[in-house]
Amino acid sequence: MEKENVLSARSLEFSAELLAEFTYHIKFAETGASETIRGRLMIPLSDEVFSPEISGAPVTEIVVPLRVFSMPGPKVIVALVLLTVALVAGICFGVYRFRREKHPGRREFASILKKYSDEIVFSDSQVDLMKYQIIEVEEFTELLKLAININKHILCFHNDEKAKFSVIADGFAYCHQLSFEPENEEKKE
């Protein structure tokens, strides 16, 4: 069943493209330098043709202002120097704290505070234990067991050199001391 004189829709379709070549002359206002740019562009044809125009004239030259880097003002330089000093000081302080925390006494102190902070009461000043008979306790866990058995909190005083944990009961002061300085550790042993 063939029909005569019938054209398929495909045979009526066509496409066309326009090859446009362009040349732009760019001048940098501040330096006076110029550059020429050439290019090609394939444009599909349509009912309308567009061309770039400014004030009714075709664009053939573009002037681009060039921003030249200038030295920052004194305020910017001072701010950068202060920022650098603060950064270096922060790094030094971080290294100091890291090295300080590596000391075994400080590690044990941090561990005790993390695990048993509910059982510990902190004191801003060192408690005078001279009126009590002092009993040294070697392990903090023994002091903790004692405090739990007699239902008392552990008193803690610490500074940069040492931490002292105490439980006071019936005329006795049970104490556990941690030293943060290596010299004190060597003297203690």
C-alpha positions as CSV (number, residue, x, y, z in Angstrom):
1,M,0.0,0.0,0.0
2,E,2.2,2.7,-1.2
3,K,0.9,6.2,-1.8
4,E,2.3,8.4,-4.6
5,N,3.5,11.9,-4.2
6,V,3.7,11.8,-0.4
7,L,6.8,13.2,1.2
8,S,7.9,12.1,4.7
9,A,8.2,14.8,7.4
10,R,11.9,14.1,7.6
11,S,12.6,15.2,4.1
12,L,11.1,18.7,4.8
13,E,13.3,19.4,7.8
14,F,16.6,21.2,7.4
15,S,19.0,23.0,9.5
16,A,21.5,25.8,8.8
17,E,24.2,27.4,10.8
18,L,26.1,30.6,10.4
19,L,29.8,30.8,10.9
20,A,30.7,34.1,12.6
21,E,34.3,35.2,12.9
22,F,35.0,38.0,15.3
23,T,37.9,40.2,16.3
24,Y,38.0,42.2,19.6
25,H,40.6,44.8,20.4
26,I,41.0,45.1,24.2
27,K,42.9,48.1,25.7
28,F,43.8,48.2,29.4
29,A,43.2,51.8,30.4
30,E,45.8,52.0,33.2
31,T,48.8,50.5,31.4
32,G,47.9,51.3,27.8
33,A,48.5,47.6,26.9
34,S,46.3,46.1,24.2
35,E,45.4,42.7,23.0
36,T,43.6,41.4,20.0
37,I,41.3,38.4,20.3
38,R,40.0,36.5,17.3
39,G,37.5,33.7,17.4
40,R,34.9,31.7,15.5
41,L,31.3,30.9,16.6
42,M,28.8,28.6,15.0
43,I,25.3,30.2,15.3
44,P,22.1,28.4,14.4
45,L,19.9,30.5,12.1
46,S,16.6,31.6,13.3
47,D,14.0,34.3,12.5
48,E,16.0,36.9,14.4
49,V,19.6,38.0,14.3
50,F,21.2,39.5,17.3
51,S,24.4,41.5,17.3
52,P,26.0,43.3,20.3
53,E,25.6,47.0,20.0
54,I,26.2,50.0,22.2
55,S,24.3,53.2,21.3
56,G,23.3,51.8,17.9
57,A,26.9,51.1,16.8
58,P,28.4,47.6,16.5
59,V,30.9,46.7,19.2
60,T,34.4,46.4,17.8
61,E,36.5,47.6,20.8
62,I,36.2,46.9,24.5
63,V,38.1,48.9,27.1
64,V,38.8,46.9,30.3
65,P,40.0,48.7,33.4
66,L,43.0,46.9,34.9
67,R,43.3,46.7,38.6
68,V,46.9,46.9,39.6
69,F,48.0,45.4,43.0
70,S,49.1,48.0,45.4
71,M,50.8,47.6,48.8
72,P,48.4,47.3,51.7
73,G,48.2,50.2,54.2
74,P,49.9,50.3,57.6
75,K,46.8,49.1,59.3
76,V,46.6,46.0,57.2
77,I,50.3,45.3,57.8
78,V,49.9,45.7,61.6
79,A,46.9,43.4,61.6
80,L,48.8,40.8,59.7
81,V,51.8,41.0,62.0
82,L,49.5,40.7,65.1
83,L,47.7,37.8,63.5
84,T,51.0,36.0,62.8
85,V,52.3,36.7,66.4
86,A,49.0,35.3,67.9
87,L,49.2,32.2,65.7
88,V,52.8,31.5,66.7
89,A,52.0,32.1,70.4
90,G,49.1,29.7,70.1
91,I,51.2,27.0,68.6
92,C,53.9,27.5,71.3
93,F,51.3,27.3,74.0
94,G,49.8,24.2,72.5
95,V,53.2,22.5,72.3
96,Y,53.8,23.5,76.0
97,R,50.5,22.1,77.1
98,F,51.0,18.9,75.1
99,R,54.5,18.4,76.7
100,R,53.1,19.3,80.1
101,E,50.3,16.8,79.8
102,K,52.7,14.0,78.9
103,H,54.0,14.0,82.5
104,P,52.8,10.8,84.2
105,G,51.5,12.8,87.3
106,R,49.4,15.1,85.1
107,R,48.0,12.2,83.1
108,E,47.0,10.4,86.3
109,F,45.5,13.6,87.7
110,A,43.4,14.1,84.5
111,S,42.3,10.5,84.6
112,I,41.2,10.8,88.2
113,L,39.2,14.0,87.5
114,K,37.6,12.4,84.5
115,K,36.5,9.2,86.3
116,Y,35.7,10.4,89.9
117,S,34.8,14.1,89.7
118,D,31.5,13.4,91.6
119,E,33.4,12.2,94.6
120,I,35.9,15.2,94.7
121,V,35.5,18.6,96.3
122,F,38.1,21.2,95.2
123,S,39.7,23.7,97.5
124,D,41.3,27.0,96.4
125,S,43.8,26.9,99.2
126,Q,45.8,24.2,100.8
127,V,44.1,22.7,103.9
128,D,46.1,22.8,107.1
129,L,46.5,19.1,108.0
130,M,49.0,19.6,110.9
131,K,46.3,19.0,113.5
132,Y,45.6,15.6,112.1
133,Q,47.7,12.4,112.1
134,I,48.6,12.1,108.4
135,I,48.5,8.7,106.7
136,E,49.9,8.5,103.2
137,V,47.9,6.4,100.8
138,E,49.8,5.0,97.8
139,E,46.9,4.5,95.4
140,F,44.0,6.8,94.7
141,T,41.6,3.9,94.5
142,E,42.4,3.0,98.1
143,L,41.5,6.6,99.1
144,L,38.4,6.4,97.0
145,K,37.3,3.1,98.7
146,L,37.9,4.8,102.1
147,A,35.8,7.8,101.2
148,I,32.9,5.7,100.0
149,N,33.0,3.5,103.1
150,I,32.9,6.4,105.5
151,N,30.5,8.4,103.2
152,K,32.8,11.5,102.8
153,H,34.0,13.4,99.8
154,I,37.6,13.6,98.8
155,L,39.2,17.1,99.2
156,C,41.5,18.2,96.4
157,F,44.0,21.0,96.2
158,H,46.2,21.4,93.2
159,N,48.6,23.9,91.7
160,D,51.3,23.8,89.0
161,E,53.6,21.6,91.1
162,K,51.3,19.0,92.7
163,A,47.8,17.7,93.4
164,K,46.9,16.6,96.9
165,F,43.8,14.5,97.7
166,S,42.7,14.1,101.3
167,V,40.0,12.4,103.3
168,I,39.7,13.6,106.9
169,A,38.0,11.3,109.4
170,D,38.3,10.7,113.2
171,G,41.5,12.8,113.7
172,F,43.3,11.2,110.7
173,A,44.0,12.8,107.4
174,Y,44.4,10.2,104.6
175,C,46.4,11.7,101.8
176,H,47.4,10.8,98.2
177,Q,49.7,13.2,96.5
178,L,50.7,13.5,92.8
179,S,53.7,15.5,91.7
180,F,53.8,17.3,88.4
181,E,57.5,18.1,88.3
182,P,60.1,15.5,87.2
183,E,62.6,16.6,89.9
184,N,60.0,15.9,92.6
185,E,59.3,12.5,91.1
186,E,63.0,11.5,91.3
187,K,63.3,12.8,94.9
188,K,60.2,10.9,95.9
189,E,61.6,7.5,94.7
